[in-house]
Amino acid sequence: MKQESLQEELKGLSPQLHDLKQQNDGLRVPEGYFDALEDSVLTRLDTMGARRQAIAGRRSGRGIRAWLFRPQVIAALAAVFVVVLSAKWFFAPMPPAVQPVAVQTQPTEEELIEAYILQNISDFEVDQLATLSKDREAEVVAPPVTPQQTPGLEGLSPEAIELLLREMSDEELESIL
Amino acid sequence: MLKFDSLQVSATKKPVSDEQILELLRSDNTFERGFRLLMSQYRERLYWHIRRLVLVHEDADDVLQNTFIKIYRGILQFEGKSKLYTWLYRIATNESITYLQGKARHTSASLDDETVLLTNRLQADEWFDGDEVQVKLQQSIARLPEKQRLVFNLRYFDEMPYEEMAVLLDTSAGALKASFHHAVKKIENSFKETDH
């Protein structure tokens, strides 16, 4: 068939439509529409998961790898991990609650004695106070020893006893005697 | 007005052949680049083809995106038996017709009512600023039977040669020429009726 241009064809067929074709038809598109179209289509393909399928369909091995490294898949896996972790934490048996250490409110015997002495300090002689003080110091510095902790002097040789006595201070000797 | 023959890639872009695009689409590594090139090459041609069938920009955008999604999914099934743009046009045409049929089924309106609805929507479209004559032209086109309307659009607006149209619509060039002439006469009569 001989190629006939539309203009020639229309001129003979309908001069009115021929003239009308030269005018603007009034159909317009938003500015930048075509430039944004490619991304819109690819975004829609992403949303539908169709982009992945097309790639995966061609070579399954590479497709699965590509699919696994897609941001959506990584995000989904991360979300699942967080949910599993939260569930594990939520359903795990609770450790026994730590009991708070009771605050001792009752005064000890020593405190009572101390308070009594301080209250009635004028009733005591200085010697008595010194003895009391010494006793208390001795309690703090040298707590009473049990026979299991220190061997008795009976088991020691006379030389060892002599050496021990030499090393002892006058107060220690006084306290023993 | 957009002409079919002048619809090659604009002067600012380096022209890419269909073979180059198809070559890129065959490899995983270059598939997306190839698809972007395909869209960039054909988006305007396909848009205007769809827009003249559905008229309203919003609908045309929807149909065009669906068309590209179908192309994306099916491009590897393209065997190269016809030209690439013929294959793309066929998908765009099918999508447009399916869209219009779906809309007609939804409204269950008669052809006349449908035409009125379509032109009303066109006039309300912010992306249409045609005068009364253009509205009348679109109204007359909308009244044509589906196949005739398609032939008229492809020839009148896209200036597609009959031989290419024959491949696209799987019919003879002679039948298409006759169909176009009938359509032109109907539109002309429609104008005359309005004038009287």
Interface residues (C-beta under 8 A of the other chain):
Chain A: M1 Q3 L6 L10 L13 S14 Q16 L17 L20 K21 Q23 N24 D25 G26 L27 R28 V29 P30 Y33 F34 L37 E38 S40 V41 L42 R44 L45 M48 A50 R51 Q53 A54 I55 G57 R58 R59 R62 G63 A66
Chain B: M1 D28 F31 E32 R36 M39 S40 R43 E44 Y47 W48 R51 R52 L55 H57 D61 L64 Q65 F68 I69 Y72 R73 L76 W127 F128 D129 G130 D131 V133 Q134 L137 R155 Y156 F157 E159 P161 Y162 E163 A173 G174 K177 H181 V184 K185 I187 E188 F191
